[in-house]
Amino acid sequence: MTDNSETIRINNSQGEKVGGNFYDAVGGSATFKLLADEFYKGIETDEVLRPMYPEGDLAPAAERLQLFLEQYWGGPTTYQERRGHPRLRMRHSPYKINPDARDRWIGHMRTALDSLELAPLLEAELWAYLERAAHSMLNTFED
């Protein structure tokens, strides 16, 4: 992952800053923190997904998700510095992720993403990635 923090910014004809990367465009760390926190509010009461988190406190899982997404979208590389390569499929392989679990994850993420009220094009780009990621974690069709 490259550090895009040195991206050159210019002003458009209305004097607004343009350029940068996706991380900056959506509001940086604060936006990804809100997304992760809102997502885990849904996980907290989900009878299928909550047992996949043996921790009593979901705050560490929310922070990992936040840091991963920040790095993926051009923000700081804190996730990799702390945890190494993401290896998402490997990290999720111990858990039974069937279509029901995937769909629940997608539902909670949709709710979290809607809470951000991003510009439509930014929201669509982030949603497309999140949906692809959810489908790629599917590892069983067993109930």
N, C-alpha and C positions, 0 to 999 in steps of 0.2 A: 504494500500500500504506500503510495507516495504522499508526501505532505504538500497539500495544496494551499497552505496558509499564505504563501507568497504571491498568490494570484493577483494580477494587475486589475484594478478596477477603474472604470471610466464613468463619466456621467452621460446620460442620454440627453436629448434635446429639452427635456423638462427638468434637468438638473438632478435626476435620480441616479443613484449608483446602480451600475449594471455589471455583469460579469460575475466572477467568483465561481463557487462550486455549489453543489446541491446542499451540502451541509450549511453553508452560509445563507443560501436562498430561503431555506425553511426556518431559519432563526437559530441555528447552532444548537449547542448543548441543551439549552432550556427546552427547546421543542422536543428533542429526543428523550429528555427526562420525563416530560409530561406524557409523551406517548407510552413509554415503558411503565410509568406509574399507573396510568389509566388502564393499560392492558392487564396489569397484575391485580387491579381491583376486581376485574372479572374472573381471573383465575382463582382468587381467594375463595369464592363460593362455588366453583365448578366441581361437581362430584367426580368427574372423569379426569380432569387435568390437575386438580390440586394434589392428588396423591403422587404425582410425578415429581413433586417438590418436597423432599423429606424435611427441609428446613422449616422450623416453626415460623420464621420471619421470611417473607418473600422479598424484602428490600435488597438482599444481595443478588437475587435472580434478576430483579428489575434493573439494578445497576449494571449487571453483565450485559443484559439486552441493550440498555442505553449505550454502553461503551462500544459494543459490537456495531450497532447501527451508526453511531457517530463515525467510527473508523471506516466502515463500508462506504459511507456517503461523503467522505473527504475531510472529516474532522481529525481530531487528535488520534494518535496510534496507541492510546493507553490500553485498549483491549489486548492488543498483541504483546505489548510490553509486560503486562501482568499474566496473561494466560497462554501466550504463544499463538500459533496459527489457529484460526477458528475451528476448522474441521467439524463443521456442523453435523454432518451425517454421523460421524463417529461419536460425537458427544451425545447425540440423541438416540443412538442405537440401543442402549439398555432399556429404553422405554417402548411400550407397545403403542405405536402411532398408527392407528387404523383410520378409516375414513371419518368415523364419528369424532375421534380426538382431533383430527385435522380440521374438521368443520367447526368444532367448538373453538379451536385456536383462531381460525379465521373470523369467527363471529366476534370474539373478544377484541381482536385486533381491529376489526372494522369499527367497532364502537369507540375504541381508543383513537383511531385515526380521525373519525368524524369529530371528535372533541377538539381537534387542533384547528379546524376551520382554515385549512391551507388554501392557497390559490388553486383553482381546478387543475391546472397542468402539473403542478408540484404534487398535489394529492394523487393524481392518476399515476404519475411515475413511481411514487412510493408504494402505492397500493399494488401496482403490477409486480413489483419486486416481492412484496410481502406475500402475495398470493402464490407466486412461483416458489418461494422459499417453503411455504407451508406444504405445498404439493410434493416438493422434493424430499421432505422428511418422512413421508408415508413409508412404513416399513412392514406392514402386515395388513391383511384383509380380514383377519380373525377378530371376532368380538371380544 
